[in-house]
Amino acid sequence: MPRTAIAPTFVGEGKIELREHTYRDPGPGELLLAVGANAICGTDREQWFEGSAVVPGHEAAGTVVAAGEGTTVAEGTRGAVFLMDYCGTCRSCRLGYTNQCLAKRNDMGFTADGGYGPYEIVHESNFFAVPDSVTAAEATLLLDVMGTSGHALGRIHRMRDDVESLYVAGAGPIGLGILVMARIRYGADVPVYVSDVSPWRLAFAEELGATPVDATRPVTLTGVDAAIDSTGKQSARQTAVAVLGKRGVLACVGHGEGLTLDVSADLIAPERTVMGSEYFAYAEMAANLELLQAHLPQLSRIITHRLPASELTAAFELFLGGETGKVVVTQDER
């Protein structure tokens, strides 16, 4: 039977109202989840200020409480929600590029109800089961923190397999995820330079193993093998190109502004690569779960604050204040 519950409505201008919300039964191939946790992302900023027609939240983890016809996941199974409700049958999906689906059904939390509410309906295909040893808050690390970051590093590896230095523009949650995933991938001896304008974030990145770079001053680094921009700011991207050495690779992760290049001087002569990196493929979650279990203390440090859903407004204000790592909103135990 459809159920009614109190869910947050983002009305804009930084205001959230609690209203009754009806959650239908899951249809064929769908699961109804009781949300356990949802991590706040910088992408949520627009919904916070502009409002949203659906319940936001695209970094969710929860427990299956009802399963629709034709599903194989048992009730009581815990897992994380892949943002992109991919079709599974288009050319991209058949090749495994589910982050580039040509007939995407929804983006969870943007065009369909997401994880800031008490429940979420997802297709079984974009639900990833995790063991009971991984908490809901920890399971959210599989998404933007590990998934988006690891995918960018993997795309860089396709172009350059001898990376001995990395520059990361931005020490927000994605930048911190890149830092820790790079430490896991490359080891402690490869320098990872992380730039930001926030003294707090630079200090936190240094605690996690970065060499901090003050982005309010001219950046004098040169000869770096690879760079990732997580800010979406043109100035940060221009700096990232400037610090690259020959055969350098830049992966742009943050959506936003542009990038100006001198094709001869910036690309052809030094044989550099500039690429985009969008989210990650669903199939990458299995390997990332193994990494999460093997490096949980290291990765979980990125979560600096956990607040209950009853303090959602305070959680957003804290996150947008700029002195946090990942902020995770948790639901009451059921």
C-alpha positions as CSV (number, residue, x, y, z in Angstrom):
1,M,0.0,0.0,0.0
2,P,1.2,3.6,-0.7
3,R,2.6,5.2,2.5
4,T,2.5,8.8,3.6
5,A,5.5,10.2,5.5
6,I,6.9,13.6,6.4
7,A,9.6,14.7,3.9
8,P,11.6,17.9,3.4
9,T,10.4,20.3,0.7
10,F,13.2,22.6,-0.6
11,V,11.3,25.8,-1.3
12,G,14.3,28.0,-2.1
13,E,16.2,30.8,-0.5
14,G,17.7,28.3,2.0
15,K,14.4,27.3,3.4
16,I,13.1,23.7,4.0
17,E,9.5,22.9,4.9
18,L,8.4,19.6,6.3
19,R,5.3,18.3,4.4
20,E,3.4,15.1,4.0
21,H,4.7,13.2,1.0
22,T,3.1,10.0,-0.5
23,Y,5.4,7.2,-1.6
24,R,3.8,4.7,-3.9
25,D,4.4,1.0,-4.0
26,P,7.4,-0.1,-6.0
27,G,6.5,-1.1,-9.6
28,P,8.1,-3.9,-11.7
29,G,11.8,-3.9,-11.3
30,E,11.7,-1.3,-8.5
31,L,12.7,-1.2,-4.8
32,L,11.3,0.9,-2.0
33,L,14.1,1.9,0.4
34,A,14.0,3.2,3.9
35,V,16.8,5.8,3.7
36,G,19.5,5.4,6.3
37,A,21.8,8.3,5.2
38,N,22.4,10.9,2.5
39,A,25.6,12.9,2.1
40,I,25.4,16.6,1.2
41,C,27.1,17.5,-2.1
42,G,28.0,20.9,-3.5
43,T,25.6,20.2,-6.3
44,D,22.8,20.5,-3.8
45,R,23.5,24.2,-3.4
46,E,21.2,25.1,-6.3
47,Q,18.2,23.2,-4.9
48,W,18.9,24.8,-1.5
49,F,18.7,28.3,-3.0
50,E,16.4,27.8,-5.9
51,G,14.0,25.1,-4.6
52,S,13.2,21.7,-6.0
53,A,10.1,20.0,-7.4
54,V,11.3,16.6,-5.9
55,V,12.9,15.6,-2.7
56,P,16.6,16.2,-3.2
57,G,19.5,14.0,-2.2
58,H,21.6,12.0,-4.7
59,E,24.1,10.3,-2.4
60,A,21.8,7.9,-0.5
61,A,22.1,4.6,1.2
62,G,19.3,2.6,2.7
63,T,17.5,-0.7,3.3
64,V,15.0,-2.4,1.0
65,V,11.6,-2.5,2.7
66,A,9.5,-3.5,-0.3
67,A,10.3,-5.0,-3.7
68,G,8.4,-4.9,-6.9
69,E,7.6,-7.6,-9.4
70,G,10.5,-9.2,-11.1
71,T,13.2,-8.1,-8.6
72,T,15.7,-10.4,-7.0
73,V,16.9,-8.2,-4.1
74,A,15.5,-9.4,-0.8
75,E,13.8,-7.2,1.7
76,G,16.2,-6.2,4.4
77,T,19.1,-5.8,2.0
78,R,21.2,-2.7,2.6
79,G,22.9,-0.7,-0.1
80,A,23.8,2.5,-1.9
81,V,21.9,4.3,-4.7
82,F,23.6,5.0,-8.0
83,L,22.7,8.5,-9.1
84,M,21.9,7.7,-12.7
85,D,18.8,5.6,-13.4
86,Y,20.3,4.2,-16.5
87,C,18.3,2.2,-19.1
88,G,20.6,-0.8,-19.3
89,T,19.9,-1.4,-23.0
90,C,21.3,1.4,-25.0
91,R,24.7,1.2,-26.7
92,S,26.5,3.0,-23.8
93,C,24.9,0.7,-21.2
94,R,25.6,-2.5,-23.2
95,L,29.3,-1.5,-23.2
96,G,29.3,-0.7,-19.5
97,Y,29.3,3.1,-19.8
98,T,26.2,3.5,-17.6
99,N,27.3,7.0,-16.7
100,Q,26.8,7.9,-20.4
101,C,23.4,6.3,-20.8
102,L,21.6,7.4,-24.0
103,A,18.1,6.9,-22.5
104,K,18.5,7.7,-18.8
105,R,15.2,7.4,-16.9
106,N,16.1,9.8,-14.1
107,D,18.8,11.4,-12.0
108,M,17.9,10.5,-8.4
109,G,17.3,13.6,-6.3
110,F,17.1,15.9,-9.3
111,T,14.3,14.5,-11.4
112,A,13.0,11.8,-9.0
113,D,12.7,11.8,-5.2
114,G,16.1,11.4,-3.5
115,G,17.5,10.6,-0.2
116,Y,16.8,13.5,2.1
117,G,13.3,12.0,2.6
118,P,12.6,8.9,4.7
119,Y,12.0,6.7,1.7
120,E,13.2,6.4,-1.9
121,I,12.0,4.4,-4.9
122,V,14.8,3.1,-7.1
123,H,15.2,0.6,-9.9
124,E,16.9,-2.5,-8.8
125,S,19.5,-1.9,-11.5
126,N,20.8,1.3,-9.8
127,F,20.8,-0.2,-6.3
128,F,24.2,-1.6,-5.0
129,A,24.1,-4.0,-2.1
130,V,26.6,-3.7,0.7
131,P,27.3,-6.0,3.7
132,D,26.0,-5.3,7.2
133,S,29.5,-4.4,8.3
134,V,29.3,-1.2,6.3
135,T,27.0,1.5,7.8
136,A,24.7,3.6,5.7
137,A,26.9,6.7,6.2
138,E,29.9,4.7,5.2
139,A,28.1,3.3,2.1
140,T,27.6,6.9,0.8
141,L,31.4,7.1,0.4
142,L,31.0,4.7,-2.5
143,L,29.3,7.5,-4.5
144,D,30.9,10.9,-5.2
145,V,33.8,10.5,-2.7
146,M,35.1,7.2,-4.1
147,G,33.2,6.7,-7.4
148,T,33.6,10.1,-9.0
149,S,37.2,10.4,-7.7
150,G,38.3,6.9,-8.7
151,H,36.7,7.2,-12.2
152,A,38.7,10.4,-12.9
153,L,41.9,8.7,-11.8
154,G,41.1,5.7,-14.0
155,R,40.6,8.0,-17.0
156,I,43.9,9.6,-16.4
157,H,45.5,6.2,-16.2
158,R,44.2,5.4,-19.7
159,M,46.3,8.3,-21.0
160,R,49.3,8.0,-18.7
161,D,50.3,5.0,-16.6
162,D,53.4,6.6,-15.1
163,V,51.9,9.3,-12.9
164,E,54.5,10.4,-10.3
165,S,52.8,13.6,-9.2
166,L,49.2,14.9,-9.0
167,Y,47.7,18.4,-8.7
168,V,44.1,18.7,-7.4
169,A,42.2,21.9,-7.7
170,G,39.8,22.3,-4.8
171,A,39.7,20.7,-1.4
172,G,36.0,20.2,-1.1
173,P,34.6,16.7,-0.6
174,I,35.4,15.6,-4.2
175,G,38.9,17.0,-4.0
176,L,39.4,15.3,-0.7
177,G,38.1,12.0,-2.2
178,I,40.6,12.4,-5.1
179,L,43.4,12.9,-2.6
180,V,42.6,9.8,-0.5
181,M,41.9,7.6,-3.6
182,A,45.2,8.8,-5.1
183,R,47.0,8.0,-1.9
184,I,45.5,4.5,-2.1
185,R,46.3,4.1,-5.8
186,Y,49.8,5.6,-5.9
187,G,51.1,5.2,-2.3
188,A,52.6,7.6,0.1
189,D,55.6,8.6,-2.0
190,V,53.8,10.2,-4.9
191,P,53.2,13.9,-4.1
192,V,49.6,15.1,-4.2
193,Y,49.3,18.9,-4.3
194,V,45.9,20.2,-3.3
195,S,45.0,23.8,-3.9
196,D,42.2,25.9,-2.3
197,V,41.3,29.4,-1.1
198,S,40.2,28.1,2.3
199,P,42.8,27.9,5.1
200,W,40.6,25.4,6.9
201,R,40.3,23.1,3.9
202,L,44.0,23.3,3.1
203,A,44.9,22.3,6.7
204,F,42.4,19.4,6.6
205,A,43.8,18.2,3.2
206,E,47.3,18.3,4.7
207,E,46.1,16.1,7.6
208,L,45.0,13.6,4.9
209,G,48.4,13.6,3.3
210,A,48.3,16.5,0.8
211,T,50.9,19.1,0.1
212,P,48.8,22.2,0.4
213,V,48.8,25.0,-2.2
214,D,47.4,28.4,-1.4
215,A,45.2,29.3,-4.4
216,T,45.0,33.0,-3.3
217,R,48.6,33.3,-4.4
218,P,50.3,32.7,-7.7
219,V,50.9,28.9,-8.1
220,T,54.5,28.2,-9.1
221,L,54.4,24.5,-9.5
222,T,55.6,23.1,-12.9
223,G,56.1,19.7,-14.5
224,V,53.2,17.9,-12.7
225,D,52.2,14.7,-14.4
226,A,48.4,14.9,-13.9
227,A,45.8,17.3,-12.6
228,I,42.1,17.1,-11.7
229,D,39.9,20.1,-11.4
230,S,37.0,19.6,-8.9
231,T,36.0,23.3,-8.6
232,G,34.4,24.1,-12.0
233,K,36.2,27.5,-11.9
234,Q,37.9,28.7,-15.1
235,S,40.8,30.2,-13.1
236,A,41.4,26.9,-11.3
237,R,41.4,25.0,-14.6
238,Q,43.8,27.5,-16.2
239,T,46.2,27.0,-13.3
240,A,45.8,23.2,-13.6
241,V,46.9,23.4,-17.3
242,A,49.8,25.7,-16.4
243,V,51.3,23.3,-13.8
244,L,51.3,20.3,-16.2
245,G,54.5,19.0,-17.7
246,K,55.0,17.3,-21.0
247,R,52.5,14.5,-21.6
248,G,50.5,15.9,-18.7
249,V,46.8,15.0,-18.3
250,L,44.0,17.2,-16.9
251,A,40.7,15.7,-16.0
252,C,37.8,18.1,-15.4
253,V,35.4,16.8,-12.8
254,G,33.6,19.9,-11.6
255,H,30.8,21.3,-13.8
256,G,30.7,25.1,-14.3
257,E,32.9,27.5,-16.2
258,G,35.1,27.2,-19.3
259,L,38.7,26.8,-20.2
260,T,40.8,28.7,-22.8
261,L,43.6,26.8,-24.5
262,D,46.4,27.7,-27.0
263,V,46.1,24.4,-28.9
264,S,49.7,24.5,-30.2
265,A,51.4,25.6,-27.0
266,D,49.1,23.9,-24.5
267,L,48.3,20.6,-26.2
268,I,50.2,19.7,-29.4
269,A,53.8,20.6,-28.5
270,P,53.7,19.1,-25.0
271,E,51.3,16.3,-26.1
272,R,49.0,17.0,-23.2
273,T,45.5,15.7,-22.8
274,V,42.5,17.6,-21.4
275,M,39.4,15.4,-20.7
276,G,36.1,15.4,-19.0
277,S,35.1,12.9,-16.3
278,E,31.4,12.4,-15.5
279,Y,30.4,10.5,-12.3
280,F,31.4,6.9,-12.7
281,A,30.1,3.6,-14.1
282,Y,27.9,1.4,-12.0
283,A,30.3,-1.6,-12.5
284,E,33.0,0.3,-10.7
285,M,31.2,0.0,-7.4
286,A,32.2,-3.6,-6.7
287,A,35.9,-2.8,-6.7
288,N,35.3,0.4,-4.7
289,L,33.5,-1.6,-2.1
290,E,36.6,-3.8,-1.7
291,L,38.7,-0.6,-1.3
292,L,36.3,0.8,1.2
293,Q,36.5,-2.3,3.4
294,A,40.3,-2.4,3.1
295,H,40.8,1.3,3.8
296,L,37.8,2.3,5.8
297,P,39.6,4.2,8.6
298,Q,41.4,6.3,5.9
299,L,38.3,7.0,3.8
300,S,35.9,7.6,6.6
301,R,38.0,10.5,7.8
302,I,36.5,12.5,4.9
303,I,33.2,12.4,6.8
304,T,33.7,15.1,9.3
305,H,30.1,15.6,10.5
306,R,27.0,13.4,10.8
307,L,23.7,15.1,11.7
308,P,20.2,13.6,12.1
309,A,17.6,14.3,9.5
310,S,15.8,16.5,12.0
311,E,18.7,18.9,11.7
312,L,18.8,19.0,7.9
313,T,18.8,22.9,7.7
314,A,21.7,23.0,10.2
315,A,23.6,20.4,8.2
316,F,23.3,22.5,5.1
317,E,24.3,25.7,6.8
318,L,27.3,23.9,8.3
319,F,28.4,22.4,4.9
320,L,27.9,25.7,3.0
321,G,30.0,27.4,5.7
322,G,33.1,25.8,4.1
323,E,34.8,24.3,7.1
324,T,33.8,20.7,6.7
325,G,34.7,17.6,4.8
326,K,31.7,15.5,3.9
327,V,28.6,16.1,5.9
328,V,26.2,13.1,6.1
329,V,22.5,13.4,7.1
330,T,21.2,10.2,8.9
331,Q,17.7,9.0,9.4
332,D,16.4,7.6,12.7
333,E,16.8,3.9,13.1
334,R,13.7,1.8,12.0
